[in-house]
C-alpha cells in the first residue's frame, strides 16, 4: 500500500518485577556512593557498600539520617536537588 503509515506500539520485553530486580542489582553493585532517599522526609532509606565505605560509617547508621546530615550543600540546595 503506497503512502500508508505504520504505527509501532512499544512493548515491554521484561516484567516490571524484573526491572525492579535489575535496578536493585545496579544500585547494590555500583562503585559510586549512592543512597535512596524518602523525598517527603529527606531521610536516607538505603545505602549501598560504596556509600558505606565513602562515609565511613555502618549502613545502619546511614539509614534514617537526613540528607543534610551528610551533604555539604546548604539545606535549601539539598531540598532543591531532592525535589
N, C-alpha and C positions, 0 to 999 in steps of 0.2 A: 504494500500500500504506500504510495508516494505521498510525502508530506504528513504522514501520521506521526504523532509524538508518542513517546513511550515514557511512562512514569514508573520509576522503580521505587518500591517500598523497601526501606531498610529493614533488615531482620536481625534480631539479637541472636548471635551464634552461641552464646553461653547464657546460663541461667543467672538471675540476679544473685542467688546464693553463691554461685561460682565467682561472680565479680567481687562480692564481699570478701570471700576467701582470698582471692588474688590481691586485693587491696591490703588485706591484713598481712599477707606474706611480704609484700613490698614494704609496708610500714616496718615490720619487725626485722627485716634484713637489710635495711638501708644503712649505709655508713655515715649518713648525715644526721646530726642530732635533730630529733623531731619528737613532738608530743601532740596528743589530741586534746582539744580544749572544749569544754562546755561553754559555748559562746554567751549564753544567757548569764552565767555567773563568773566568767573569765577564770574558771578553775581547770587545772590540768586533770584529765581523766585517764590518761595513759601516757607512758613514755617508753621508748624502746632503748635497747642496750647502748647505742651510740650517745643518746641523750644522758643516760645514767653516767657514762664514762666522762662526757663533756662537763657535766655539772658537778661531778664528784660526790654524789650522794646516792643512797639507795633509792630504787624505783619507788618504794613505798613512801619515802619522804617527799618525792616529787608529786605524787598523786595527791590531789586535794589542794595543793598550793595555788595561789593566784599567779597568773602570768606575770603580773607586775612585780612579784617577789623575785623572779629570776631574770627579768628583762631589764636591760639598761636604758630603754626608751622611757621618756616621761609618760605618766599614766594616760594622758589624753592621746598620745600617739599609739600606745598599746591598744586602747579602745578602738581607734580608727582602723588599725591593722586587723583586728579580730572581726569587725563588722563586715 
